[in-house]
Amino acid sequence: MEISEFRDIKKSQKPGDFAAQEVTSGIPIPAVQRVRLFSSSDWEEFVEEWAHSLKNTYSKIQRYAGSGDKGCDVVGFINDTGFKGIWDNYQCKHYDHSLSPSDVWLEIGKIIYYSYIGEYKSPRKYYFAAPMDIGLKLKKLLQDPSSIKSCLIENWTNHCQDKITSTCQIFLDEALLAHIESFDFSTFSSLSVVDLINGHSKTQFYATRFGGGLAQRPPAASPPLEIHDTESRYIKQLMEAYSDHLQETINQVASIISRPDIGKHFSRARENFYHAESLRNFARDTVPEGTFEALQDEVYHGVIDICESFHADGFIRAKATVSKAGDLSLTSNALCTKIKIQDKHGICHQLSNDDRLAWVRKKNG
């Protein structure tokens, strides 16, 4: 046997330049490659998550599933008139190959047929998307509306006639053919996997599905001068705590601000409350629903024993509880890299606002 050439095995292309995350989790898989590895159920979940990125575009988003979907998948309605008004359809089915023309004739046929019989008005736009993307032949076809029409007519018998509905055959008769001739085939186009990922990156699901960390957190808003109804309960609890500590009735915000013994504490409490509110808003846009509530629960369980312990008065109890929250190591929550000590303190006031923490013990009898 003749051997042409041997070479030494190469060393790493970037010796000593691996990040800590790569050592613990391996080199990250690019999002596009990850999508192409999705199972059918993973793809369905991804599409559901991605659909949240359309909420600012449409008045209502719906997902249709099952054999009776009539060609609809993810549907965006422009207004409350639904299918009678302007609507767009996103056909996002799972295939193990790039989409070809033969994969879409039935879906196009359904839109043609059901708009023809008046089940709905023709969609304004119809997008095809798939985990392995759109094949070159289909991509070229979608750029030529007249070819879509002629090719659909050619493929109607084999791909549409017996498959649009199980109850009857849909023959391409004169009336249906006239509907096809009048249909605007520029309606049909496609979205790439990159397009879907870009949309998905604007949802609260992106970081937990693809990693890469959370977005930059905006600065927290300062408390407004006027007390809002949404903060009335924790402020009332603070007034009770101040009254308990000073042995006098404190029931006006104006009388708190001017006092050196409680005024600065009150201002910090409001600042911390709004800091935690800003984290709540950040969580709403960047992590799955319930993540911030789980963080609140973790803080609650971290401080409740301190809160329920004996303290000389309510003010001392409030300060001890809030101080304990600042010492908590909250590393298990998805928001852990964005939490500041002001948030931990502010969450205590959120819990007080919800009556989960109380600063003054009610006397029996």
N, C-alpha and C positions, 0 to 999 in steps of 0.2 A: 504494500500500500504506500502510495506516494503522499507525503505530507507537505503542503505548500508553505505554511507559515505558522509559527507559534508567537504569542505575545504575552507579556506579563499581565496579570489581572490589575485593573486600574484601582487606585484608591478613590475615596469619596471625592466628589467634585467640589465639596465645600467643607474641608476638614476643620473641625473646631468651631463651626458656624451654625450649629443646630440650636434652635430655641428650646427652652425648657418644655414647652408644650409638645414639641416633636419627640422629645425623649419619653414623655409619659403617654402620649396618645398616637405617636406616629406622624408622618408627614401628612398635613391636611389634604383631604380629597377635594379638588375644585368642585364648586357647586354644580356645574353642568355635568360633570362625570358622576356626581352623587345622584342626580336626578335620573340619569340613564341606568342606574343600578336599582332604582325603585321597583319594588314589587307592585302588583296591581293595587293592593290596599294602601301601600305607601303613596302611590300616585294619587289615589282618591283623596287621601288626607291632605296632600300637598295642594291639590286643586281647590279643596274647600278653604284652606288657609289663604291661598293666593286670591280667591274671590273677595276677601275682605279688602283688598287693595282697590276694588272697584266702587266702594261705598260712596266715595266723594264724586264719582262720575254719574251715578244713577240714583234715582229716588228709591229704587228697590232692587235687590239682587236675590235671585232664587236659583236653586239647583234642582234639576229634574232627573229622576233615576227610574230604571226599570224598563220593561218592554213597551210600555205605553207612553214613552216620552215624546213621541211624535216629532222626533228630530231635534228636540231641545236638550241642552245640557246645562251650562251656566248661562242664565238669562239676566240681562240688565234692562230694566224698564226706565224710560225717561221721566214718566209721570204716572199718576194713579190710574190711567186708562188701560194699563197692562198691555195685553196682546192686541188690543184695538188701536193702540197708539204706536209710538216709536219705540222699538226695542232692538237689542243686539243679542246675538247668540255666540257663545264660545263653546265649540265642540272639543272637549279635552279627554279623549278616550285613550286607554292604555294599549299600546302595541309594542311588540318586541322587535320592531323594524321601523325604518323611516317610512312615513306615509307615502303611498303611491296613489295614482288616480283610481285604481281598482278599490282602494280602501274607502273612498269618499262618495262614490256614485250613489250608494243607497242613502247616505245622509243628505246629499243634495236632493235626491228624489223625494225624500220625506218632506223637505221644506217646500218643494214645488207642489207636491200633492196636497198637503194640508193647508197651504195658503190658497190653493185652487178651490178646495171645497169650503173654505171660509172658517176653518178652525182658528186661524189667526191671520193677522195682516202680515205681509212679507216683512222679514227683518230688515232693518236699515243696514246692518253689517253682520257678517257671519264669519267667524274665525276658526280655523282648524289649528289644533296644537296637539303634540304628542311627545312622550319622553325621549324618543329617538329622533325627534325633529321631522321636518317636511323634506321628502326626497326631491331631487333635482327635477324630475319629470313633473311632479305635482306643482312644484314651485313655479316652473315655467307656464304650466297650464293656467294657474291662478292669475297670472299676469296677462292673460288673453281671454277676456270674457266671452268673445264669440266662439272660441274653441271649446270652452266649457259647455256652452249650449249645444254645439254640434256633437261633441263627444258624448254628452249625456243622452241625447236622442239615440245615438248609435248603441249605447250600452244599456238602454232602458230595459230591453227584454231580458237580458242576462242578469242584471244587478238590481232591478227595481220592481219589475212587474209582479213577481211572486213574493216579494220580501218586505214591501212597505207595510203591509198589514196581513195578519194570518186569516182574516175573515173573507178576503176575496182577492182576485187578481186585479191589478190596476193597469188596464190597457192604455196605450198611448193613442187615444182617439183624437178626433179633430178638435174637440173643445179643449182637451188637456194640452194638446200640441200648440194651440193658439195661446194658452196661458204661458207655456214655455217660451214662445216667441216674444211675448211681451215682458217677460221677467228680466229684471236688471241683474245680470250675472256678475257685474262688478261688485256686487254685495259680498261675494266670497273672497276671502284672503286668508292669511295665516299669521300665527304668532310663533316665534322661535322659543326654544327653551330659555335662551338668554332673556327674552322679553318677559317670560313668566317669572324668572328669578328676580329681575329688576323690580317687577311689581310686588313680588313676595317680600322683597327687602324693605318695603314700606309698611309692612304689617308687624304686629307684635309677635309673630311666630318665627321670624327669620333666624334670630340668634339661637333659639333652642333647636331648630332643625339643621342649620348649616354651621353654627358656631361662629367664631371670629370675634366674640365679645359684643357688648352692647354699644349703642351709639353714644356720642358725647351728650352728657346731661346738661340741659340749659340751666342758667342761674336761677335760683329760687326767687320768686316774687316777694317783695316786701309786704308786710301786712297793710291793708288799707286803713285809713284814719277812722273810718266808720266801722263799727262792729257789725259783721254780717250775721244773719239768722243762723247760718250753718255753723257758727262757732259759739252760739249763745250758751249751750249746755256746759262746755268745759270752763267757760268764763264764770258762769254761775258757781261751778264747783270751786274755782279759785277764790271767788269772793267768800264762800263759806269757809274755806281754809284760812283765809286772812282773818276773818271774823273770829274764828276759833282760836287763832294764835294771839290776836290783839285784845280779845275779850271785849269787842265792840262791834256794832253792826256795820259792815261794809257792803253796800249794795249799789254803788254808783261808780262807773268806770272813771269818771272825772276825779273822784276823790282818791282813786288809787294812784293815778299818774303822778300827782304832786308829792306823794309821800316817799321819802328816801328808803324806808324800811321794806316797802313792798312794790314800789313803782318800777324799779329796774327789773325785778323778778317778773312782774306782769308783762313788761315789754319783751323780755327774753322768751317767755312762754308763748306769746303770740308769734314771734319770729320763728320759733321752733315748730309751732303748729303749721304755719304756712310753708315751712321747709319740708315737712312731712307731706303736706298736701301736694307740693310740687313733685315729690317722689311718686306719689300716687298717680298723678297725671302722666309722668314719665313712664311708669310701669304700664299704664293703660295702652300706650302706643308702642311699647317695645317688647313686652313679655306676655305670655298667655294669661288669660283671665284667671284670677284667683291667686296670682303670685304675690301681689302686695298684701292681700288679706292673710296669706300664709305667713308673711313677714310680721304682720301685726300680731298674729297668734303666737309666734315665737317670742316676741317681745313681752306679750302678756304673761306667758308661762315663765319667762325669765325674771319678772318683777313681782308677780302676784304675792309670793310669800313675804317679801319686804313690805308691800302695801298692806297686807293683812296682819302684820306684826304690831306690837304695841308701840305707839309713838305718843309724845306728850300732847300733840295737837295736830290738826289737819295740815297745816302749813309744813310742819316738820315731816309729816308722812309723805306729802307730795314731793318735797325736795329729795327725800331719801329714795323714793321710788324712781324718780327721774334720774337721779345719780346712778342708781343700779343699772338702769337701761343703758346709760352711756358706757358701762363696763362690759356689756354683753358682746360676745364674739359671734356675730351672725354670718357664718361662713357657708351655710348650707343652702341659702336662698339664691335664686338666680340674679337677684339684685345686689348681691353682696359686694360687688366691686364698685357700686355707685352709692353705697350708704355712707352718710356722714354722721358725726355725733349729734348734730342738730336734728337729724331725722329720727334718731333713736329717742331723743328727748321729746320731739314733736309727736311721735307715735303714742307716747304716754298720754299726751293731751287729746289725741284722737280717741284713744280708748276711754278716757274720761268723758269726752264728748258723747260717746256711745253708752255711757254708764257701765262700762265694763270695769273701770277703776273708779273708786270713790275715795275722796280725801278725808271727809269727815264721817265718822261713824254715827249712825243714827242711834239716839238713846232709846232704849226699850221703855214702853209705857208712855 
